[in-house]
């Protein structure tokens, strides 16, 4: 399993820490804590008078020395073993560092080789793509040339057909034009005759309508005159007055304007006009429009236009 870059960097420090910790533990374990204890002094003999055998004392001292030497040898051995273990661990640490470094170098080398392979692959793919593109362009150009040739042939045939169709169309259009012109001439003649007939009928109808309107206008002028005359106070009138009367819808008087005449006669005439509201008016708009403004002359005994 490949080590990550962070793991590769942390391994040497981790090995160093573990080896130093083991060294400390080994050194602590090699110490003979029993030898550090003070030697127990033999209890004083009960009989102080008995003499101490010098040989026995020497033997005892020798045993103590030998025991201490054995303990020292054991301590040194343990220390040497710990040192060997530490050296072994240091060797292993360096070996692991070397392996990690080799693994890192191998990984970098593999990465470099992988990039080289990928670059070669990319270049090969690019070259293949370019070759395919050129092939497609060449094929497209060839296809385009074939299509252009086919299109040229198609246009040539189309042009021949267009010329033939155009000739046939012109001949047909010329024939149809002559037919249309003849038909139009006949139609125009018929429409002219019909228009003349309609115009004559409309003229006659307009004349009849005008006559009817004038007749109605005259009739309503007389009606209006009669009504105003009925409301005209002729007592003491010795002169005349000319007024213009404006009539609104429903026969209501819009305005009365003095044109000329005696003031008293004009005043009585205006009063008669307003008293006659609503004036008789026709429902026909054409007749009514001609009665909207009427000029009257009033004198001492009559009312006339």
Secondary structure, 3 states (H helix, E strand, C coil): CCCCHHHHHHHHHHHHHHHHHHHHHHHHHHCCHHHHCCCCCCCCCCCCCCCCCHHHHHHHHHHHHHHHHHHHHHHHHHHHHHHHHHHHHHHHHHHHHHHHHHHHHHHHHHHHHHHHHHHHHHHHHHHHHHHHHHHHHHHHHHHHHHHHHHHHHHHHHHHHHHHHHHHHHHHHHHHHHHHHHHHHHHHHHHHHHHHHHHHHHHHHHHHHHHHHHHHHHHHHHHHHHHHHHHCCCCCCCCCCEEEEEEECHHHCEEEEEEEEECHHHHHHHHHHHHHCCCCCCCCCHHHHHHCCEEEEEECCCCEEC
